[in-house]
Amino acid sequence: MTAIGVIGGSGLYELPGMTDVRWRRVRTPFGDPSDEYCVGRFGGRPVVFLPRHGRGHRLTPTELNFRANIWGLKSLGVEWVVSVSAVGSMKEEIRPLDLVVPDQFFDFTRRRVSSFFGDGIVAHVGMADPVCPHLARAVEKAARESGATVHFGGTYVCIEGPQFSTKAESRIFRSWGADVIGMTNMPEAKLAREAELCYATLALATDYDVWHESHDAVTVEAVIQHLLRNVETAKEVLSRLIPAVNGPRTCPCPSLLEKAVITNPAAFPLATRRRLDLLLAKYFPVDLKRKRRG
């Protein structure tokens, strides 16, 4: 069975029920991931868990090394990635403690590296449908089976943070049609697609951001209170989801890079090609050792 990866957001720093657990440090060409990866099994299924902000919640959203995080998951054999993320609700009908499985993202970040490519190799991966449709439906099914109120679809707007929105920003995001707001799913989703991983988000609504006239403005205290309850629900969802996601991938995700690389392979800089071998080997095989000797 192929491995499923779980990126734990605020409040979710471990995955109860895992067995054969060991923490593995992974080195990547892009630096260190947020933490070591918790590798083990859940109901017999290989699972790789990463606390997105590090154990103890040590990293701000902007400090996250998104490239290293996704690279590490792929290097450990992960094919499916479920991102668990706390969000604010931008819609009346999405109440605090509800769960959302968004199918679109709006990237409003400003300071984050959003691609593995560059330095002589150019690729343009399609982002029209940024989540895996098969995995997203599996997340929705597991969430409904847990008894939670679930909203499928909608737009997640990702802001830089770490501050919450101003009221003006919140009103503008609502006018753009955003459903939830968070700080961590971009460029995470973009990089997962470049890595040809199936990616979906389980968003945990903790508040109404600052737009709602009859609710208090978002505070850390309120977020944490709802977050602790939502995290328990997320653990229940994951316990149902992990055994259910298996088999060969029939979605478009495993071949997203097939026609995305624009650069002529003859022009690939060797150092860049070597660095990206994990992504490019199946499309552009090359004997890197032999070429290095030459």
N, C-alpha and C positions, 0 to 999 in steps of 0.2 A: 504494500500500500504506500502511496506517496504521502509525503508529510503535509500537514496543514499548519500554517503559521497564524499566530494570534498576536497582534500588537495591542498591548493593554494601555489604555489611556489613564486619565486622572482617576485615582482610587483603585484601579485594577493593576496590582503589582505582582500578582501570582495567580496561578490557575489551580485551584484545589482539585484533587482527584487524579492528578498526574502521578504515574509510577515510573520507576527506573530513572529517576530525575538526576540530571547532572547539569551543571552550569558550564557552558563552553565559551571561551573567549575566541572571537573571530577577528582576524586581521583582514582588512580590505584595502584596495588601491585608493580608497577615498578617506582613509582615516578610521578612527574607532567608532563603532556603533554606540548607542545610548548606554548599553550595559552588556554584560555577558548574556548569552541566550540560554534559556532554560529548556533543555532538550529532554524529552521523555515520551511516555505513552499515555494515552487516555482511552480506556476501553479497548486496548490493543492497537490503537491507531497512533502512528508517529505524530508527535506534536512538537512544535518549536514556539516558545513563548518569549516575547521581548517586552519588558517594561519600557514604554516609549520615553518616559522622562527619567529613566534610571530608578533603581531601587532607592526609596527615600524621597523621590520626586525632586531631583537635583537640577534638572535642565528646563529652561524656559522654552516655549515653542520655537523661537528663533534660533536658539542654541542647538536644536536637534540636528544631528548629522543624518539627514534623510537618505542620502545616497548610500552611506555605510549601512544604515539599518536595512534597507531593501536588499542591497548586495549580500549582506550576511545571511538573510533568509534564503535567498536563492542558492547561495553556496552550500547551504545545509540541506538542500534537496526539497525545499518547500515549493509547492505549485499553487497552493490556495492561501490567500491572506485575508483574514478578517480583522478589520480595524475597529476597535472599540473606543468610542470617543464621546466625551461630554459635550453637549451643545446647548445653546440657548434657542428657544422657540421664537419664530417670527410670525407665527400664525395662531390665531385664537384657538383653533381646533386642536393644535398640538399642545397638550397640557404638560406641565412639569410631571415627571415620572413616566411619560409616554416614551415609546421607542420609535425610532425612525430609521428606515433603510433608504437613504437617498440614492437617486440614480443620476444626479448631475452635480457638478461643482462649479463654483465661481471663485477664481483665484484672485484675491485682493491683497496678497502678500507683496512685499517689496524687496526683501533682503535675502532671499533664499535661492540656492542653486537648484534648478529644476530639471536637469538632464545629466545623464551619464556621458553624453556625447560632446564633441568639441575637440580641440587640439588636433585638427586634421581629419577627423571622421565626423560626417554630418548625417543625422537621421531625423526624419520627421514622422513621428508616430501619431496616428489618428486618435483624437480625443473626443469625437462626437458622442460616443457612448463610453464614458470613463469607468464604468464598473462592469464586472462580469455579470451578464444577465442570469446565468445559471446559479452562480454563487449567491447573488442577491436574493433570488427567490428561495433558495435554501435557508438563508438567514431569516427571511420573513416567516417561512413555515415554522422554523424552530422557535421564533419569537412568539408567534401566535399559540403554539402548543404550550408555551410556558405560562399562558394566561394573561400576558401583558396586553396593553392597548398598543397596537402597532399601526404605523402609517408607512405604506410602501410608496416609494418615489418621492420626488421633490428635490429642491436645490439646496446644497450646503454651500454657504459663502464662507470662505476662509480668510480671516483677517490676520494681520501680523502679530498683534498682541505685544507684550503680555497684558496690556491694559484692556479692560472691557470697552465697548463702544460708547461714543457720545450719543445723546438722544438724536441729534441730527443725522449721524451715521446710521443709526438703527432705523430711522424713518426712511432714509434713502434706500437702504437694503430691502426694506419691506416693499417699497414702491417698485423695485426691480424684480420682485417676485420670489425673493429668497424664502425658504421654508425654515431653515435652521442656520445657526451661526456658530462657528468654532474657530480654532487656531492651529489645527494640526494635520488636517487631511490633504493639504497641498503644501509642497509638491509630492507628497507621499503617493497619491493616486497616479500621478504622471510617471513617476519612477517605477511603480509596479507594472505599468503597461510597457514601459521600455524593457523591463526585465521579463516580459511575457508571463507574468503571474496573474492568476485570477484574483481580483480584488473587490471587496465589498465592505461597506461600513455598517456597523451597528451603532447608531447614534442614540445617546441617552439624554433626553431633555431634562434639564435641571432648573430652568427658569424661563421667564419671558423677556430676557435681555432688558432693555430700558424703555421700550416703546409703549408698554401697556400702561394705560392711565390708572387703572384700578389695582395694579400690583406694584409693590415696592421695587425700586431699581435693584438690579442684580448686585448681590454682595457675596463675598467669599463664604460667609457663614451660611447663607441660604443655599448656595451651590453645594457646599459640602454636605449639608443635611440631606438634600435630595440625592446627591451623588452616592452616598453610602447605601441608600435604599436601592438605587438603580444598579449599582454594582452587583448586588446580590441577585437581581433579576438577570443581569448579563451573564453571570456564572451559570444560571439555570439554562439560559438560551444556548450557551456554548456547550454545555453537557449534552444537549439534544442535537446540536448541529454537528459536532466533530465526528461522531460515528456515522452520520448520514452522508457526509461529503466524501465520495470515493469514486473509483473507476476512472476510465480514460476521459480526458477532457475533450468535449465535442464542441466547445465554444470557440470563438475566433482568437482567444487570448494566447494560445501557444504558438501562433505564427505571426504575431503583430510586427515583428522586425523583418519579415521575409522580403517585403518590398519597400521598407522604410529607409534603408540606408542609401543615400544619394551619391556619396563619394565613390569614385572608381576604385575598386580594390587595389589596383596597381599603384594608386597614390596614397594608400594607407601608410602613415608613419609607423614604423615598427614598434616604437615605444607605446603609442596609443593602441595599436592593434593588440599588443601583448596585454596591456592593462584591461582591455575589454574582452578578453578571450572567453570569459564566462557567458557573455551575451552573444558573441559573434561566431563562435567555433562551428556551430552547425550549419551556418550559411557561408562562411568564408574560412574553410579549413586551411591551416598552414602549419608546417613543421617549424614551430617557433624556435626549438632548440637548434635545428640544422641551420636556420636562417641567422640565428644569433652567432653561431660559429663563423659564418661567412662574413 
